[in-house]
Amino acid sequence: MANVKFDNITVSYGNHTVLKNFSLEVESGRIVCLVGPSGCGKTTLVRALLGLNKPETGVITVGDRCLFDAKKRVNVPAEKRNIGIVFQDYAVWPHMTVLENVCYPLKKQRRPKDEIQKRAMHALEQVHMTEYAKHLPNQLSGGQQQRVAIARALVVDSDVLVMDEPITNLDAKLREEMLLEIRMIQKRLNATILYITHDQQSALQLCDKMAIMQQDGTLCQYGTDEEIILHPANRFTFEFIGVSNFIPIEKGPAGAVLKCGGASPIPYDGEVPQEALGGGYELGVRPNDIVFDPSSPIQAHVTSRVFLGSEYNYFLNIGEKQVRVQQSMLDARTRGVAKEGETVGIRFLNTRFYPAKKGEQTV
């Protein structure tokens, strides 16, 4: 397997520029998840890699091979790029058996029959589907069909494997199983996988690294899941990956205050950057970074509580502002469980401060 490098890629549709001078390097032998909202350019980038879109500028390389170079007028045809692809809808031929589906790419390459059979069975072995070789797709579950699609992508010894929303059509249990399958396949083959998704939870479970794309097609952060969760580059990353709360904050007569509606602002005794005290800023805090503390000046009304097995999920009202709180079982045993209708003191941990969104109404 090989690394993938996008260098200053620009792609437009008519007058609309989807990607502008986009650069990213996917390390060899890693699963990198390209994550972002719908319409941010994830699929456009993949189509450029596969040779289905022709960028206006930039260079695309896989390992030592240059697949595209706008200045040098290099544009390797799609069928010669040696990149496997697994689609969202499986795209397995319904009239072919599992084995015939996996053999198909090799037949198109006119490989010898003995080689086709051997390589196809090896690919099925990699995804634990050899016993289903003679089955038709309608005899398989959704997860099994997706494994057939992966085997078909693996059979041609691709330099890179691209997966475009491969588990979206599966139910929750199958999605979990498929993510484990993809990870195990990647470890067995030391494969380079570019995984495209808008599902942040799948990305967090699967990836070695995440590339976070904003709505305008720019890359705002690239790093491990820990780096992105604990050290978000900007408000977009903080808000897009994981659940977040935002509360307007400004300077009051005796220090920082939270603007949550109601009769008066609520005193905030935590540290606040000087620029955030001038107004137009919001305090950002994740639900699991809010703890119950009777001594806190921030009082909240518990409107709902749901037990989720490993944690409690709350919705609280601070004045007229609703916030979400997640309490682990360990914290629940230590601090106690809040009841619906009760007023509790809360304290914020690991806070961040960001400018309020343009046009956003402060309370």
TITORZA-915307 format. One record per residue (C-alpha): x, y, z; residue number from 1. Coordinates in Angstrom, 1 decimal, m for minus. Example, Ala and Ser with C-alpha at 12.3 -4.5 7.8 and 13.67 -1.06 7.14 Angstrom:
! residues 2
SITE     c1     c2     c3  nr
SITE   12.3   m4.5    7.8   1
SITE   13.7   m1.1    7.1   2
This chain:
! residues 363
SITE     c1     c2     c3  nr
SITE    0.0    0.0    0.0   1
SITE    1.1    3.6   m0.5   2
SITE    0.5    7.1    0.8   3
SITE   m1.8    9.5   m1.0   4
SITE   m1.0   13.2   m1.5   5
SITE   m3.2   16.0   m2.7   6
SITE   m1.3   19.2   m3.5   7
SITE   m3.1   22.5   m4.2   8
SITE   m6.1   20.8   m5.8   9
SITE   m8.8   23.1   m7.2  10
SITE  m12.1   21.7   m8.6  11
SITE  m15.0   23.8   m9.9  12
SITE  m18.4   23.0  m11.4  13
SITE  m19.2   25.9  m13.7  14
SITE  m18.8   29.1  m11.7  15
SITE  m18.9   27.2   m8.3  16
SITE  m15.5   26.4   m6.8  17
SITE  m15.9   23.3   m4.6  18
SITE  m12.2   22.9   m3.6  19
SITE   m9.6   25.6   m3.8  20
SITE   m5.9   24.9   m3.4  21
SITE   m6.8   21.8   m1.2  22
SITE   m3.8   19.9    0.2  23
SITE   m3.7   16.7    2.3  24
SITE   m1.4   13.8    2.7  25
SITE   m2.7   10.4    3.8  26
SITE    0.0    8.3    5.3  27
SITE    0.7    4.7    4.1  28
SITE   m0.9    1.9    6.0  29
SITE   m3.4    4.2    7.8  30
SITE   m7.1    4.6    7.9  31
SITE   m7.8    8.3    7.4  32
SITE  m11.4    9.5    7.6  33
SITE  m12.4   12.5    5.6  34
SITE  m15.2   14.1    7.6  35
SITE  m17.4   17.1    7.0  36
SITE  m21.0   18.2    6.4  37
SITE  m22.8   17.3    3.2  38
SITE  m21.7   19.4    0.2  39
SITE  m18.3   20.3    1.6  40
SITE  m16.4   18.5   m1.2  41
SITE  m15.6   15.1    0.2  42
SITE  m16.9   13.2   m2.8  43
SITE  m15.5   15.7   m5.2  44
SITE  m12.0   15.1   m3.8  45
SITE  m12.5   11.3   m4.1  46
SITE  m13.7   11.6   m7.7  47
SITE  m10.5   13.6   m8.4  48
SITE   m8.4   10.8   m6.9  49
SITE  m10.2    8.2   m8.9  50
SITE   m9.9   10.1  m12.1  51
SITE  m13.6   10.8  m12.5  52
SITE  m13.1   14.6  m12.0  53
SITE  m10.3   16.6  m13.6  54
SITE   m9.0   19.3  m11.3  55
SITE   m8.0   22.7  m12.7  56
SITE   m4.8   23.0  m10.6  57
SITE   m2.7   20.8   m8.4  58
SITE   m1.0   17.4   m8.2  59
SITE   m2.2   14.0   m7.0  60
SITE    0.3   11.3   m6.2  61
SITE   m0.1    7.8   m4.8  62
SITE    3.2    6.5   m3.5  63
SITE    5.8    7.2   m6.2  64
SITE    3.2    7.5   m9.0  65
SITE    1.9   10.8  m10.2  66
SITE   m1.7   10.3  m11.2  67
SITE   m2.5   14.0  m12.0  68
SITE   m0.4   17.1  m12.6  69
SITE   m2.2   20.1  m14.1  70
SITE    1.0   21.9  m15.1  71
SITE    2.7   18.9  m16.6  72
SITE   m0.6   17.7  m18.2  73
SITE   m0.5   14.3  m16.6  74
SITE   m3.8   12.6  m16.1  75
SITE   m3.7    8.8  m15.7  76
SITE   m7.0    7.2  m16.9  77
SITE   m9.3    6.1  m14.1  78
SITE   m9.0    2.4  m15.0  79
SITE   m5.2    2.5  m14.7  80
SITE   m5.0    4.3  m11.3  81
SITE   m5.0    1.1   m9.3  82
SITE   m7.4    2.3   m6.6  83
SITE  m10.1    0.2   m5.1  84
SITE  m13.5    1.7   m4.3  85
SITE  m16.3    0.5   m2.0  86
SITE  m19.6    2.4   m2.5  87
SITE  m22.4    3.2   m0.1  88
SITE  m24.9    0.9   m1.9  89
SITE  m22.5   m2.2   m2.2  90
SITE  m23.0   m2.2   m6.1  91
SITE  m22.7   m6.0   m6.2  92
SITE  m24.1   m7.7   m9.3  93
SITE  m27.4   m9.4   m8.2  94
SITE  m27.2  m12.1  m11.0  95
SITE  m23.7  m13.1  m10.1  96
SITE  m22.5  m15.3   m7.2  97
SITE  m20.2  m13.9   m4.6  98
SITE  m17.2  m15.5   m6.3  99
SITE  m18.3  m14.2   m9.7 100
SITE  m18.6  m10.7   m8.3 101
SITE  m15.1  m10.8   m6.9 102
SITE  m13.7  m12.3  m10.1 103
SITE  m15.2   m9.6  m12.3 104
SITE  m12.5   m6.9  m12.1 105
SITE   m9.8   m9.5  m12.9 106
SITE  m11.8  m10.8  m15.9 107
SITE  m12.0   m7.2  m17.2 108
SITE   m8.2   m7.2  m17.0 109
SITE   m8.1  m10.5  m18.9 110
SITE   m6.0  m12.3  m16.3 111
SITE   m5.5  m16.1  m16.6 112
SITE   m8.3  m18.2  m15.2 113
SITE   m6.2  m19.9  m12.6 114
SITE   m4.9  m16.6  m11.3 115
SITE   m8.4  m15.1  m11.2 116
SITE   m9.7  m18.1   m9.1 117
SITE   m6.8  m18.0   m6.8 118
SITE   m6.8  m14.3   m6.2 119
SITE  m10.6  m14.1   m5.8 120
SITE  m10.6  m16.9   m3.2 121
SITE   m7.8  m15.2   m1.3 122
SITE   m9.7  m11.9   m1.3 123
SITE  m12.8  m13.7    0.1 124
SITE  m10.6  m15.3    2.7 125
SITE   m9.5  m11.8    3.8 126
SITE  m13.1  m10.8    4.5 127
SITE  m14.1  m14.3    5.9 128
SITE  m16.6  m15.0    3.1 129
SITE  m15.1  m18.1    1.4 130
SITE  m18.0  m20.3    2.6 131
SITE  m20.5  m18.0    0.8 132
SITE  m18.6  m18.1   m2.6 133
SITE  m21.5  m19.8   m4.4 134
SITE  m24.3  m17.7   m2.8 135
SITE  m26.2  m15.0   m4.6 136
SITE  m26.3  m11.4   m3.1 137
SITE  m30.0  m11.8   m2.2 138
SITE  m29.0  m14.7    0.1 139
SITE  m26.7  m12.4    2.1 140
SITE  m27.2   m9.8    4.8 141
SITE  m26.3   m6.2    4.2 142
SITE  m23.0   m6.6    6.1 143
SITE  m22.1   m9.7    4.1 144
SITE  m22.8   m7.9    0.8 145
SITE  m20.5   m5.1    1.9 146
SITE  m17.8   m7.5    2.7 147
SITE  m18.1   m8.9   m0.9 148
SITE  m17.8   m5.3   m2.2 149
SITE  m14.6   m4.9   m0.1 150
SITE  m13.2   m8.2   m1.4 151
SITE  m13.9   m7.1   m5.0 152
SITE  m11.9   m3.9   m4.2 153
SITE   m9.0   m5.8   m2.7 154
SITE   m8.7   m8.4   m5.4 155
SITE   m6.9   m6.2   m7.9 156
SITE   m4.0   m5.4   m5.4 157
SITE   m5.0   m1.7   m5.2 158
SITE   m2.4    0.8   m3.9 159
SITE   m5.2    2.5   m2.0 160
SITE   m8.7    1.6   m0.9 161
SITE  m11.4    4.3   m1.0 162
SITE  m14.6    3.8    1.0 163
SITE  m17.4    6.3    0.3 164
SITE  m20.0    6.1    3.1 165
SITE  m19.8    2.2    3.1 166
SITE  m22.0    1.5    6.1 167
SITE  m24.7    4.2    5.8 168
SITE  m27.4    1.7    4.6 169
SITE  m26.8   m0.7    7.4 170
SITE  m28.7   m0.9   10.7 171
SITE  m26.9    0.1   14.0 172
SITE  m25.7   m3.4   14.9 173
SITE  m24.4   m4.1   11.5 174
SITE  m22.6   m0.7   11.3 175
SITE  m20.8   m1.6   14.5 176
SITE  m19.8   m5.0   13.1 177
SITE  m18.7   m3.6    9.8 178
SITE  m16.5   m1.0   11.4 179
SITE  m14.7   m3.8   13.3 180
SITE  m14.4   m5.8   10.1 181
SITE  m12.9   m2.9    8.2 182
SITE  m10.4   m2.3   11.0 183
SITE   m9.4   m6.0   11.1 184
SITE   m9.0   m6.1    7.3 185
SITE   m6.8   m3.0    7.4 186
SITE   m4.6   m4.5   10.1 187
SITE   m4.2   m7.8    8.2 188
SITE   m3.3   m6.1    4.9 189
SITE   m1.6   m3.0    6.3 190
SITE   m3.9   m1.2    3.8 191
SITE   m4.1    2.5    3.2 192
SITE   m7.8    3.4    3.4 193
SITE   m9.4    6.8    2.7 194
SITE  m12.8    6.6    4.4 195
SITE  m15.3    9.2    3.4 196
SITE  m18.2   10.0    5.8 197
SITE  m20.3   12.7    7.5 198
SITE  m20.8   10.4   10.5 199
SITE  m18.5   11.6   13.2 200
SITE  m19.1    8.6   15.5 201
SITE  m18.0    6.1   12.8 202
SITE  m14.9    8.2   12.1 203
SITE  m14.0    8.3   15.8 204
SITE  m14.4    4.5   16.1 205
SITE  m12.5    3.6   13.0 206
SITE   m9.8    6.1   12.0 207
SITE   m6.1    6.5   12.8 208
SITE   m6.5   10.2   11.8 209
SITE   m9.3   12.5   10.8 210
SITE   m9.3   15.3    8.2 211
SITE  m12.1   17.8    9.1 212
SITE  m13.5   19.7    6.1 213
SITE  m15.6   22.9    6.6 214
SITE  m18.6   23.7    4.5 215
SITE  m16.6   25.9    2.1 216
SITE  m14.3   23.0    1.2 217
SITE  m11.3   24.0    3.3 218
SITE   m9.3   21.6    5.5 219
SITE   m9.6   23.1    9.0 220
SITE   m7.8   20.3   11.0 221
SITE   m5.9   17.0   10.4 222
SITE   m4.9   14.8   13.4 223
SITE   m5.8   11.9   15.6 224
SITE   m9.2   11.7   17.3 225
SITE   m7.6   12.7   20.6 226
SITE   m6.0   15.8   19.1 227
SITE   m9.2   16.8   17.4 228
SITE  m11.4   16.2   20.5 229
SITE   m9.1   17.7   23.1 230
SITE   m7.4   20.4   21.0 231
SITE   m9.9   21.6   18.3 232
SITE   m8.4   24.1   15.9 233
SITE  m11.5   26.3   15.7 234
SITE  m15.2   26.6   16.6 235
SITE  m16.2   24.6   13.6 236
SITE  m14.2   21.5   14.7 237
SITE  m15.4   21.9   18.3 238
SITE  m19.0   22.1   17.2 239
SITE  m19.0   19.5   14.5 240
SITE  m17.1   16.7   16.3 241
SITE  m19.0   15.7   19.4 242
SITE  m21.9   17.5   21.2 243
SITE  m21.3   21.0   22.4 244
SITE  m23.0   23.8   24.4 245
SITE  m22.5   27.5   23.7 246
SITE  m23.4   30.3   26.2 247
SITE  m22.9   34.1   25.5 248
SITE  m20.4   35.7   27.9 249
SITE  m19.3   39.2   28.6 250
SITE  m17.9   41.5   31.3 251
SITE  m20.2   42.5   34.1 252
SITE  m19.8   45.0   37.0 253
SITE  m17.9   42.5   39.1 254
SITE  m16.3   40.1   36.6 255
SITE  m17.5   37.8   33.8 256
SITE  m21.2   37.0   33.4 257
SITE  m23.2   34.5   31.4 258
SITE  m26.1   36.0   29.4 259
SITE  m28.8   33.4   29.7 260
SITE  m31.9   35.6   29.7 261
SITE  m33.9   36.0   32.9 262
SITE  m33.8   39.0   35.3 263
SITE  m30.0   39.4   35.4 264
SITE  m26.8   37.9   34.0 265
SITE  m25.3   35.0   36.0 266
SITE  m21.8   35.4   37.5 267
SITE  m19.1   33.2   36.1 268
SITE  m16.0   32.5   38.3 269
SITE  m13.8   30.7   35.8 270
SITE  m10.9   32.1   33.8 271
SITE  m11.9   34.1   30.7 272
SITE   m9.6   35.5   28.0 273
SITE   m9.5   39.3   28.0 274
SITE  m10.8   39.5   24.4 275
SITE  m13.9   37.4   25.4 276
SITE  m15.0   40.0   27.9 277
SITE  m15.7   42.7   25.3 278
SITE  m18.9   41.0   24.2 279
SITE  m19.6   39.0   21.0 280
SITE  m18.1   35.8   22.4 281
SITE  m19.5   32.5   23.7 282
SITE  m18.3   30.0   26.2 283
SITE  m18.1   26.5   24.7 284
SITE  m18.3   23.4   26.9 285
SITE  m19.0   19.8   26.1 286
SITE  m21.8   17.9   28.0 287
SITE  m19.3   15.6   29.8 288
SITE  m17.3   18.6   31.0 289
SITE  m20.2   19.9   33.1 290
SITE  m20.4   18.6   36.7 291
SITE  m22.8   19.1   39.6 292
SITE  m21.4   21.4   42.3 293
SITE  m23.7   22.8   45.0 294
SITE  m21.2   25.6   45.7 295
SITE  m21.2   27.0   42.2 296
SITE  m22.9   30.4   41.5 297
SITE  m24.4   28.9   38.3 298
SITE  m27.8   27.4   39.2 299
SITE  m29.7   25.3   36.7 300
SITE  m33.2   23.7   36.6 301
SITE  m33.3   20.0   35.6 302
SITE  m35.9   19.6   32.9 303
SITE  m35.2   16.0   31.9 304
SITE  m33.0   13.0   32.8 305
SITE  m32.5    9.8   30.8 306
SITE  m30.5    6.8   31.9 307
SITE  m28.5    5.4   29.0 308
SITE  m26.8    2.4   30.7 309
SITE  m23.3    3.8   31.0 310
SITE  m24.3    7.4   31.7 311
SITE  m27.1    9.8   32.5 312
SITE  m28.1   12.4   29.9 313
SITE  m29.7   15.6   31.2 314
SITE  m31.2   18.8   29.8 315
SITE  m30.9   21.8   32.1 316
SITE  m32.1   25.3   31.9 317
SITE  m29.8   28.1   33.0 318
SITE  m32.2   31.0   32.9 319
SITE  m33.7   30.7   29.5 320
SITE  m30.7   28.9   28.0 321
SITE  m30.8   25.1   27.6 322
SITE  m27.7   23.0   28.0 323
SITE  m27.0   19.3   27.8 324
SITE  m25.1   17.4   30.5 325
SITE  m23.7   13.9   30.4 326
SITE  m22.8   12.3   33.7 327
SITE  m20.8    9.1   33.9 328
SITE  m21.8    6.3   36.3 329
SITE  m18.6    6.9   38.3 330
SITE  m19.5   10.6   38.7 331
SITE  m23.1    9.7   39.5 332
SITE  m21.9    7.4   42.3 333
SITE  m19.5   10.1   43.6 334
SITE  m21.7   13.3   43.3 335
SITE  m25.2   11.8   43.2 336
SITE  m27.9   11.9   40.5 337
SITE  m29.9   15.0   39.9 338
SITE  m33.7   14.7   39.7 339
SITE  m36.1   16.2   37.2 340
SITE  m37.6   19.4   38.5 341
SITE  m34.7   20.0   40.9 342
SITE  m32.5   23.1   40.9 343
SITE  m28.8   22.3   41.0 344
SITE  m25.4   24.0   41.0 345
SITE  m23.2   23.2   38.0 346
SITE  m19.6   23.9   37.2 347
SITE  m17.8   24.0   33.8 348
SITE  m14.5   22.2   33.1 349
SITE  m12.3   22.5   30.0 350
SITE  m14.0   25.6   28.6 351
SITE  m13.2   27.3   25.3 352
SITE  m14.2   30.7   24.1 353
SITE  m15.2   31.5   20.5 354
SITE  m16.6   34.5   18.7 355
SITE  m20.4   34.1   18.3 356
SITE  m21.6   33.1   14.8 357
SITE  m22.5   36.0   12.6 358
SITE  m26.2   36.7   12.8 359
SITE  m26.6   34.6   15.9 360
SITE  m28.9   36.1   18.5 361
SITE  m27.5   36.4   22.0 362
SITE  m29.9   36.1   24.9 363
